Amino acid sequence: MSSATSDVGNQIKRIPVKKPTWMDLHDLKEAGESYDELLSRMIRRERDYRDWKMIVEIEETGEFVAFDPNDLLQDD
């Protein structure tokens, strides 16, 4: 198998991990799921978590400013 495909965006990259980390990843992987799919799923969850954490922080600090979405759409 080639280490890269003809499409630059789909190049295969190798990420060295220690055996305990690989075993933990393997335990998280669902049946039939590739490691690429697993890592993509984990990235989406981390991004969602960070967004949620930011929203909670804004709510707790009171820096949230309510707005009317209709006011924003009137300029379009």
Summary of the structure (lengths in Angstrom):
residues: 76
radius of gyration: 20.3
end to end distance: 50.8
largest distance: 56.3
contacts: 110
relative contact order: 0.06
helix: 59%
strand: 0%
